[in-house]
Amino acid sequence: MEDTSTGSDAASRSDPEAQPDRGPRPEGDARSERDRVPDESAGDADESDELDELRDRVESEYDFDDFGPSDMARMSAEEWDAAFDPDTWITGDRLLDRAADELKSRIARRDVFGVLERVRADDGERLLVYSDEGYAIIRPTGEVIGQGTVLRDVEPIVALAAMESYEVPEPPGDWSLPHPDSVPEGTGEFGNLLIQVIATVQVLAGAALLVATVATDLSTIVAPAMGILFLVVGAFLFVIVANARLSDRFRSEEYRNRLRALREAKERPDFVPVDEGGVIEDELEE
């Protein structure tokens, strides 16, 4: 009888599908395959730890209850993304309402100089803030575009309004810019009066020393030197008061002129990209 086992063994060795299952591969082979696959979970964990560390540093470095343009200017893009998580931002009409209330409160406190309006675009409303030196347009997404000092003042306000944790104050009933005639001539009269009193005392003391020197025919030089010194100091203080009052008067007059220019203007400044009907120009929306 012919032995056919040798032929069948050769066929099974040549055909991989015909070979029987010899069980799991050695442990060393499995480890080598795992080593070739990148550990994505470890990388995600490292990135999460770095983000948490950056957020902790931002919260300790910046005071978001008193967040202003200077803080925003020195904040880097990485710090901004860490502090303001896009998934937790307030957007849409609610953001516009919150930003409008915050702007009204700041205009009433004279922290922001500008006129606030709601304007239209093809896809909804916008907030417009403008003055004689610039403008800012706030979109429902939180994006702010514009130019000048108004843009610098409005950007941090929108950032605060977009934060769920920030409580927007209730604006006063009469929040608009004041009438030019209601602006006082100057401020700080109590300080000016106090300096005037000190200057008067200095002048009187200096004059008394000089008179006493002449009346008593003193041969010492100390008394007249001190008298002259008191007179010089008193005169210098009077000059400071006069300069402060002139500066206050100049700033007040400049502020009144800016108010008159805005209140009496029949249309918006030419650099504001909004037409007479309150619609943003098409090219700005592209």
C-alpha positions as a Markdown table, in Angstrom:
| # | Residue | x | y | z |
|---|---|---|---|---|
| 1 | Met | 0.0 | 0.0 | 0.0 |
| 2 | Glu | 1.4 | 3.4 | -1.1 |
| 3 | Asp | 2.1 | 6.0 | 1.7 |
| 4 | Thr | 0.5 | 9.4 | 0.7 |
| 5 | Ser | 1.1 | 11.3 | 4.0 |
| 6 | Thr | 4.2 | 13.0 | 2.6 |
| 7 | Gly | 2.3 | 14.6 | -0.3 |
| 8 | Ser | -0.5 | 15.8 | 1.9 |
| 9 | Asp | 2.0 | 17.4 | 4.3 |
| 10 | Ala | 3.7 | 19.2 | 1.4 |
| 11 | Ala | 0.4 | 20.6 | 0.1 |
| 12 | Ser | -0.6 | 21.9 | 3.5 |
| 13 | Arg | 2.8 | 23.6 | 3.9 |
| 14 | Ser | 2.5 | 25.3 | 0.4 |
| 15 | Asp | -1.2 | 26.4 | 0.9 |
| 16 | Pro | -1.5 | 28.9 | 3.9 |
| 17 | Glu | -5.3 | 28.5 | 4.0 |
| 18 | Ala | -4.9 | 24.7 | 4.4 |
| 19 | Gln | -2.6 | 25.1 | 7.4 |
| 20 | Pro | -4.3 | 24.4 | 10.7 |
| 21 | Asp | -4.7 | 27.2 | 13.3 |
| 22 | Arg | -1.7 | 26.9 | 15.6 |
| 23 | Gly | -3.1 | 29.1 | 18.3 |
| 24 | Pro | -2.3 | 32.7 | 19.4 |
| 25 | Arg | 1.0 | 34.2 | 18.3 |
| 26 | Pro | 3.8 | 34.6 | 20.9 |
| 27 | Glu | 3.4 | 37.5 | 23.3 |
| 28 | Gly | 6.5 | 39.2 | 21.9 |
| 29 | Asp | 4.9 | 39.6 | 18.5 |
| 30 | Ala | 1.8 | 41.2 | 20.1 |
| 31 | Arg | 3.8 | 43.7 | 22.0 |
| 32 | Ser | 5.7 | 44.7 | 18.9 |
| 33 | Glu | 2.4 | 45.4 | 17.1 |
| 34 | Arg | 1.1 | 47.5 | 20.0 |
| 35 | Asp | 4.4 | 49.5 | 20.0 |
| 36 | Arg | 3.9 | 50.4 | 16.4 |
| 37 | Val | 0.4 | 52.0 | 17.1 |
| 38 | Pro | 0.7 | 55.6 | 18.5 |
| 39 | Asp | -0.8 | 56.1 | 21.9 |
| 40 | Glu | -3.3 | 58.8 | 21.1 |
| 41 | Ser | -4.9 | 58.8 | 24.6 |
| 42 | Ala | -1.6 | 59.8 | 26.2 |
| 43 | Gly | -1.2 | 62.7 | 23.8 |
| 44 | Asp | -4.8 | 63.9 | 24.5 |
| 45 | Ala | -4.2 | 63.7 | 28.2 |
| 46 | Asp | -1.0 | 65.8 | 28.0 |
| 47 | Glu | -2.8 | 68.4 | 25.9 |
| 48 | Ser | -5.7 | 68.5 | 28.4 |
| 49 | Asp | -3.2 | 69.0 | 31.3 |
| 50 | Glu | -1.4 | 71.8 | 29.5 |
| 51 | Leu | -4.8 | 73.5 | 28.8 |
| 52 | Asp | -5.9 | 73.3 | 32.4 |
| 53 | Glu | -2.5 | 74.7 | 33.5 |
| 54 | Leu | -2.8 | 77.6 | 31.1 |
| 55 | Arg | -6.4 | 78.3 | 32.2 |
| 56 | Asp | -5.3 | 78.4 | 35.9 |
| 57 | Arg | -2.5 | 80.8 | 35.0 |
| 58 | Val | -4.8 | 83.1 | 33.0 |
| 59 | Glu | -7.4 | 83.2 | 35.8 |
| 60 | Ser | -4.7 | 84.1 | 38.4 |
| 61 | Glu | -3.1 | 86.7 | 36.2 |
| 62 | Tyr | -6.2 | 88.6 | 34.9 |
| 63 | Asp | -9.1 | 90.1 | 36.8 |
| 64 | Phe | -12.1 | 89.4 | 34.7 |
| 65 | Asp | -14.4 | 91.4 | 36.9 |
| 66 | Asp | -12.4 | 94.5 | 35.8 |
| 67 | Phe | -11.3 | 93.3 | 32.4 |
| 68 | Gly | -10.4 | 96.3 | 30.2 |
| 69 | Pro | -8.7 | 97.1 | 26.9 |
| 70 | Ser | -5.2 | 97.1 | 28.4 |
| 71 | Asp | -5.7 | 93.5 | 29.6 |
| 72 | Met | -7.0 | 92.4 | 26.2 |
| 73 | Ala | -4.0 | 94.0 | 24.5 |
| 74 | Arg | -1.5 | 92.0 | 26.5 |
| 75 | Met | -3.4 | 88.7 | 26.3 |
| 76 | Ser | -2.0 | 86.3 | 23.8 |
| 77 | Ala | -4.1 | 84.3 | 21.4 |
| 78 | Glu | -3.4 | 81.1 | 23.4 |
| 79 | Glu | -4.5 | 82.7 | 26.6 |
| 80 | Trp | -7.6 | 84.1 | 24.9 |
| 81 | Asp | -8.6 | 80.6 | 23.6 |
| 82 | Ala | -7.9 | 79.1 | 27.1 |
| 83 | Ala | -9.9 | 81.8 | 29.0 |
| 84 | Phe | -12.9 | 81.9 | 26.6 |
| 85 | Asp | -14.0 | 78.5 | 25.6 |
| 86 | Pro | -16.1 | 78.8 | 22.4 |
| 87 | Asp | -18.4 | 76.0 | 23.6 |
| 88 | Thr | -19.5 | 78.2 | 26.6 |
| 89 | Trp | -19.8 | 81.6 | 24.8 |
| 90 | Ile | -23.1 | 83.3 | 24.6 |
| 91 | Thr | -24.0 | 84.2 | 21.0 |
| 92 | Gly | -26.9 | 85.3 | 19.0 |
| 93 | Asp | -29.6 | 87.9 | 20.0 |
| 94 | Arg | -28.9 | 87.2 | 23.7 |
| 95 | Leu | -25.3 | 88.4 | 23.2 |
| 96 | Leu | -26.4 | 91.5 | 21.4 |
| 97 | Asp | -28.9 | 92.3 | 24.3 |
| 98 | Arg | -26.2 | 91.8 | 27.0 |
| 99 | Ala | -23.6 | 93.8 | 25.1 |
| 100 | Ala | -26.2 | 96.6 | 24.6 |
| 101 | Asp | -27.0 | 96.8 | 28.3 |
| 102 | Glu | -23.3 | 96.8 | 29.2 |
| 103 | Leu | -22.6 | 99.5 | 26.7 |
| 104 | Lys | -25.5 | 101.6 | 27.9 |
| 105 | Ser | -24.1 | 101.4 | 31.5 |
| 106 | Arg | -20.6 | 102.4 | 30.4 |
| 107 | Ile | -21.9 | 105.3 | 28.3 |
| 108 | Ala | -23.9 | 106.5 | 31.3 |
| 109 | Arg | -20.7 | 106.4 | 33.4 |
| 110 | Arg | -18.7 | 108.0 | 30.6 |
| 111 | Asp | -16.4 | 105.0 | 30.3 |
| 112 | Val | -17.4 | 104.9 | 26.6 |
| 113 | Phe | -17.9 | 107.9 | 24.4 |
| 114 | Gly | -20.2 | 107.0 | 21.6 |
| 115 | Val | -23.7 | 106.6 | 20.1 |
| 116 | Leu | -25.3 | 103.2 | 20.4 |
| 117 | Glu | -27.7 | 102.0 | 17.7 |
| 118 | Arg | -29.1 | 98.8 | 16.3 |
| 119 | Val | -28.6 | 98.3 | 12.6 |
| 120 | Arg | -29.7 | 95.7 | 10.1 |
| 121 | Ala | -27.8 | 93.3 | 7.8 |
| 122 | Asp | -28.9 | 90.6 | 5.4 |
| 123 | Asp | -28.7 | 87.9 | 8.1 |
| 124 | Gly | -30.0 | 89.8 | 11.1 |
| 125 | Glu | -29.3 | 92.7 | 13.5 |
| 126 | Arg | -26.0 | 94.3 | 14.6 |
| 127 | Leu | -25.0 | 96.7 | 17.3 |
| 128 | Leu | -23.3 | 99.9 | 16.1 |
| 129 | Val | -21.3 | 102.2 | 18.3 |
| 130 | Tyr | -19.7 | 105.2 | 16.8 |
| 131 | Ser | -18.2 | 108.6 | 17.7 |
| 132 | Asp | -16.3 | 111.3 | 15.9 |
| 133 | Glu | -13.1 | 109.2 | 16.1 |
| 134 | Gly | -14.2 | 105.7 | 15.2 |
| 135 | Tyr | -16.8 | 103.0 | 15.1 |
| 136 | Ala | -17.4 | 99.4 | 16.1 |
| 137 | Ile | -20.0 | 96.9 | 14.7 |
| 138 | Ile | -20.8 | 93.9 | 16.9 |
| 139 | Arg | -22.1 | 90.7 | 15.2 |
| 140 | Pro | -24.2 | 88.0 | 16.9 |
| 141 | Thr | -21.2 | 85.6 | 16.7 |
| 142 | Gly | -19.2 | 87.9 | 19.0 |
| 143 | Glu | -17.0 | 89.3 | 16.3 |
| 144 | Val | -16.2 | 93.0 | 16.5 |
| 145 | Ile | -15.0 | 95.0 | 13.5 |
| 146 | Gly | -14.3 | 98.7 | 13.3 |
| 147 | Gln | -11.6 | 101.3 | 13.8 |
| 148 | Gly | -10.4 | 103.9 | 16.2 |
| 149 | Thr | -10.7 | 104.2 | 20.0 |
| 150 | Val | -14.3 | 103.0 | 19.9 |
| 151 | Leu | -13.2 | 99.6 | 18.7 |
| 152 | Arg | -10.6 | 99.4 | 21.4 |
| 153 | Asp | -13.2 | 100.2 | 24.1 |
| 154 | Val | -15.9 | 97.8 | 22.8 |
| 155 | Glu | -13.9 | 94.6 | 22.2 |
| 156 | Pro | -13.4 | 93.7 | 25.9 |
| 157 | Ile | -17.0 | 94.7 | 26.7 |
| 158 | Val | -18.3 | 92.1 | 24.1 |
| 159 | Ala | -15.9 | 89.5 | 25.6 |
| 160 | Leu | -17.4 | 90.1 | 29.0 |
| 161 | Ala | -21.0 | 90.0 | 27.7 |
| 162 | Ala | -20.3 | 86.6 | 26.1 |
| 163 | Met | -19.3 | 85.0 | 29.4 |
| 164 | Glu | -22.1 | 83.2 | 31.2 |
| 165 | Ser | -20.5 | 83.9 | 34.6 |
| 166 | Tyr | -20.5 | 87.7 | 34.0 |
| 167 | Glu | -23.6 | 89.6 | 35.3 |
| 168 | Val | -24.4 | 92.5 | 33.1 |
| 169 | Pro | -25.6 | 95.5 | 35.1 |
| 170 | Glu | -29.0 | 97.1 | 34.6 |
| 171 | Pro | -28.5 | 100.3 | 32.6 |
| 172 | Pro | -30.1 | 103.5 | 33.9 |
| 173 | Gly | -33.1 | 105.0 | 32.2 |
| 174 | Asp | -31.2 | 108.0 | 30.8 |
| 175 | Trp | -28.1 | 106.3 | 29.6 |
| 176 | Ser | -27.3 | 108.4 | 26.5 |
| 177 | Leu | -24.5 | 111.0 | 26.3 |
| 178 | Pro | -25.2 | 114.1 | 28.3 |
| 179 | His | -26.3 | 117.4 | 26.9 |
| 180 | Pro | -23.3 | 119.7 | 26.2 |
| 181 | Asp | -24.7 | 122.4 | 28.5 |
| 182 | Ser | -24.9 | 120.0 | 31.4 |
| 183 | Val | -21.1 | 119.4 | 31.4 |
| 184 | Pro | -19.4 | 121.3 | 34.3 |
| 185 | Glu | -16.5 | 123.6 | 33.7 |
| 186 | Gly | -14.1 | 121.5 | 35.7 |
| 187 | Thr | -13.6 | 118.9 | 38.4 |
| 188 | Gly | -11.5 | 118.6 | 41.5 |
| 189 | Glu | -12.5 | 122.0 | 43.1 |
| 190 | Phe | -11.9 | 120.7 | 46.6 |
| 191 | Gly | -8.3 | 119.8 | 45.7 |
| 192 | Asn | -7.7 | 123.2 | 44.1 |
| 193 | Leu | -9.2 | 125.0 | 47.1 |
| 194 | Leu | -6.9 | 123.0 | 49.5 |
| 195 | Ile | -3.8 | 123.9 | 47.4 |
| 196 | Gln | -4.9 | 127.5 | 47.4 |
| 197 | Val | -5.1 | 127.5 | 51.2 |
| 198 | Ile | -1.6 | 126.0 | 51.5 |
| 199 | Ala | -0.3 | 128.6 | 49.0 |
| 200 | Thr | -1.8 | 131.4 | 50.9 |
| 201 | Val | -0.3 | 130.3 | 54.2 |
| 202 | Gln | 3.1 | 130.0 | 52.5 |
| 203 | Val | 2.9 | 133.5 | 51.1 |
| 204 | Leu | 1.8 | 135.0 | 54.4 |
| 205 | Ala | 4.5 | 133.2 | 56.3 |
| 206 | Gly | 7.1 | 134.4 | 53.8 |
| 207 | Ala | 5.9 | 138.0 | 53.9 |
| 208 | Ala | 5.8 | 137.9 | 57.7 |
| 209 | Leu | 9.4 | 136.7 | 57.9 |
| 210 | Leu | 10.6 | 139.5 | 55.5 |
| 211 | Val | 8.7 | 142.2 | 57.4 |
| 212 | Ala | 10.1 | 140.9 | 60.7 |
| 213 | Thr | 13.6 | 141.0 | 59.3 |
| 214 | Val | 13.2 | 144.6 | 58.2 |
| 215 | Ala | 11.4 | 145.7 | 61.4 |
| 216 | Thr | 13.8 | 144.2 | 63.9 |
| 217 | Asp | 16.9 | 144.9 | 61.8 |
| 218 | Leu | 18.1 | 141.3 | 62.2 |
| 219 | Ser | 21.6 | 140.7 | 60.9 |
| 220 | Thr | 21.0 | 137.0 | 60.2 |
| 221 | Ile | 20.3 | 135.7 | 56.7 |
| 222 | Val | 18.2 | 132.8 | 57.8 |
| 223 | Ala | 15.0 | 134.6 | 58.3 |
| 224 | Pro | 15.0 | 136.5 | 54.9 |
| 225 | Ala | 16.1 | 133.4 | 53.1 |
| 226 | Met | 13.2 | 131.4 | 54.6 |
| 227 | Gly | 10.8 | 134.2 | 53.8 |
| 228 | Ile | 11.9 | 134.2 | 50.2 |
| 229 | Leu | 11.6 | 130.4 | 50.0 |
| 230 | Phe | 8.0 | 130.5 | 51.4 |
| 231 | Leu | 7.1 | 133.2 | 48.9 |
| 232 | Val | 8.5 | 131.1 | 46.0 |
| 233 | Val | 6.7 | 128.0 | 47.1 |
| 234 | Gly | 3.4 | 129.8 | 47.6 |
| 235 | Ala | 3.6 | 131.4 | 44.1 |
| 236 | Phe | 4.5 | 128.0 | 42.6 |
| 237 | Leu | 1.4 | 126.4 | 44.2 |
| 238 | Phe | -0.8 | 129.2 | 42.9 |
| 239 | Val | 0.6 | 128.6 | 39.4 |
| 240 | Ile | -0.3 | 124.9 | 39.8 |
| 241 | Val | -3.9 | 125.7 | 40.7 |
| 242 | Ala | -4.2 | 128.1 | 37.8 |
| 243 | Asn | -2.8 | 125.5 | 35.3 |
| 244 | Ala | -5.2 | 122.8 | 36.7 |
| 245 | Arg | -8.2 | 125.0 | 36.3 |
| 246 | Leu | -7.2 | 126.0 | 32.8 |
| 247 | Ser | -6.6 | 122.3 | 31.9 |
| 248 | Asp | -10.0 | 121.3 | 33.3 |
| 249 | Arg | -11.7 | 124.1 | 31.4 |
| 250 | Phe | -10.0 | 123.1 | 28.2 |
| 251 | Arg | -11.0 | 119.4 | 28.6 |
| 252 | Ser | -14.5 | 120.3 | 29.4 |
| 253 | Glu | -14.8 | 122.6 | 26.4 |
| 254 | Glu | -13.4 | 119.9 | 24.2 |
| 255 | Tyr | -15.8 | 117.3 | 25.6 |
| 256 | Arg | -18.7 | 119.7 | 25.0 |
| 257 | Asn | -17.6 | 120.3 | 21.4 |
| 258 | Arg | -17.5 | 116.6 | 20.7 |
| 259 | Leu | -21.0 | 116.2 | 22.3 |
| 260 | Arg | -22.4 | 119.0 | 20.1 |
| 261 | Ala | -20.8 | 117.4 | 17.0 |
| 262 | Leu | -22.5 | 114.1 | 17.7 |
| 263 | Arg | -25.9 | 115.4 | 18.9 |
| 264 | Glu | -26.3 | 118.0 | 16.2 |
| 265 | Ala | -25.0 | 115.8 | 13.3 |
| 266 | Lys | -27.8 | 115.0 | 10.9 |
| 267 | Glu | -26.1 | 111.9 | 9.7 |
| 268 | Arg | -23.5 | 109.4 | 10.8 |
| 269 | Pro | -19.8 | 110.2 | 10.0 |
| 270 | Asp | -18.6 | 109.2 | 6.5 |
| 271 | Phe | -16.3 | 106.5 | 7.8 |
| 272 | Val | -19.2 | 104.5 | 9.4 |
| 273 | Pro | -20.2 | 101.8 | 6.8 |
| 274 | Val | -24.0 | 102.1 | 7.4 |
| 275 | Asp | -26.4 | 103.8 | 5.0 |
| 276 | Glu | -29.1 | 106.2 | 5.8 |
| 277 | Gly | -31.6 | 103.5 | 6.3 |
| 278 | Gly | -29.6 | 101.8 | 9.0 |
| 279 | Val | -28.4 | 98.9 | 6.8 |
| 280 | Ile | -24.8 | 97.8 | 6.8 |
| 281 | Glu | -23.1 | 98.0 | 3.4 |
| 282 | Asp | -22.9 | 94.8 | 1.4 |
| 283 | Glu | -19.2 | 94.7 | 1.0 |
| 284 | Leu | -18.7 | 94.7 | 4.8 |
| 285 | Glu | -20.8 | 91.6 | 5.1 |
| 286 | Glu | -18.8 | 89.6 | 2.5 |
